[in-house]
Amino acid sequence: MANPKLYTEARLSPISLTYYGFCLGNGNYTVKLHFAETEFTNNKSYRSLGRRIFDVYIQGIQRLKDFNIADEAGGVGKAVTKNFNASVTSGTLEIRFYWAGKGTMAIPLRGVYGPLISAISVYPNFVPPSGGSSISVGAVVGIVAGGVLIILLIFGILWKRGLLGQQNTLEDDLKGVNLQTGRFSFRQLKDATNNFDKANKIGEGGFGSVYKGLLSDGTVIAVKQLSSKSKQGNREFVNEIGMISALQHPHLVKLHGCCIEGNQLLLVYEYMENNSLARALFGPEESQLKLDWPTRHKICVGIARGLAYLHEESRLKVVHRDIKATNVLLDKNLTPKISDFGLAKLDEEDNTHISTRIAGTYGYMAPEYAMRGYLTDKADVYSFGILVLEIASGRNNTTYRGKENSFYLLDWAQLLKGQGNLLDLVDPRLGSDFNKEEMMLTINVALLCCNVTSTVRPTMSSVVSMLEGRAAVQELVSDPNASTKEIEAMRKHFESGFGRKTGESQTQTASTEGPWTGSSTSAHDLYPVNPDSTYWDNRNERN
């Protein structure tokens, strides 16, 4: 290997690396890129299965596509050099390495398998001009002395204000935590969000604000700026982020990485163009989406597939604990993706259940978990059932009208089931334009998921099969003595609510992690829906 010192270190990034050469003379240059794959092995062990694939751009022009260092070098640990000609016309040379989503991400170990570069050499293909003005020794000494004086002055001011020498910052507290995900600098995210401009804010919850951002490589992101209250809690939370970042599925929101600098803690997610399912169904009228039944059914199946992956298919068995409409995001194609794993728990395969402090959102928590803290993946199945009822009916799970006048969507559905009138539950906005057989099947699956006995609830893989019509739905035994008076009262309540236009009745659920509020959001929602009560009052007056 020629000049081995060039390959003793390398720079690695989860998404992109960009290098600039400034103040160059205009002309043609030879650019030499030095690569050596040092993260994998060359034997037949598991560590040899990793593949790193990325693209290379010089002056904005793609020069290498799907570049694999090991293949080009003939193995790992071997050097390979790529030479290119580049033209500099404005004094600046730009070299960018970009991961385009190919290769491995968790083999042989969970980590960063984006672009990697060992060294860059740049040589002019012309004789640089000589001469120019020189600067005297006295001027150099004066400049250096003035610079040192200014630096000392700045440090003195910062020290006096207590901004230096502080102990136990969040960054210090989280030292040694193996995040196993991409890292971003605070400056990168500040630039991406235009200094966290309010115009880019797309959500706000108890854990912090969410901003839309644009990275320098053109990637659109959602940046969640977390508040740092409990450092111990933050350490545990970041550990969870490190584990969950290894999960990759079309129906899970992708976590690009995080930023920890000083007391700043930020998470970087993929950006979802259509915000949350809650906003689409029950948000302000101008934010609601016209979701026809095929789209709603597709959303139900997508969420079920995501949960089936978490519970049964991924290497890490995860119980989400907070499945609800605000934690399901929709991309530009209205594909659903489960988000917000802040409350998620790992489920060891040899454990029958997890005994844990109760956390989640009232109205969506399974009875055995809310009352006894008994947590299994069937708690997510129950929450999924409630969510499907919301999607079919277009109504929030729990609505309040006065202190003692509250109605629950699940009770309403069960009473209608007992009377054989399940289709009365369907969102009036759908009219009659839906497949009645498919609608009945979907609602029956939801009621099966909401069974009070956890062992009777199906697995999420079975739910997917039932929703797709590949398996029969187990028949539920309903109460034939359901009160006609009670059914009529609920019908009037829900029909009057629709008369006020969907989304106008004030909803209230509560997260056990934060204060009771008048919205359907918990402290962890990525894109929360949080209209205050005056919003509903003003709309009532206009109507």
Secondary structure, DSSP 8 states (H G I E B T S, - for coil): --SGGGGS--EE-SSEEEEEE-S--SEEEEEEEEEE--SS-SSSSGGG---B-EEEEETTEEEEEEE-HHHHHTSTT-EEEEEEEEEESSS-EEEEEE--S-B-SSSSSSS--S-EESEEEEEESS----------HHHHHHHHHHHHHHHHHHHHHHHHTT-SS----HHHHTTT----SEE--HHHHHHHTTTT-GGGEEEEETTEEEEEEE-TTS-EEEEEEE--S-HHHHHHHHHHHHHHTT---TTB--EEEEEEETTEEEEEEE--TT-BHHHHHHS-GGG-----HHHHHHHHHHHHHHHHIIIIISSS-EE-S--SGGGEEE-TT--EEE---TT-EE--TT-S-EE----SBTTTS-HHHHHH-EE-THHHHHHHHHHHHHHHH-S-SEEESSSS-EEEHHHHHHHHHHHT-GGGGS-GGGTT-S-HHHHHHHHHHHHHHT-SSGGGS--HHHHHHHHTTSS--------TT--HHHHHHHHHHHHHHHHT-TT-S-B--BBTTS-B-SSS--TT-SS-----HHHHHHHHHH-
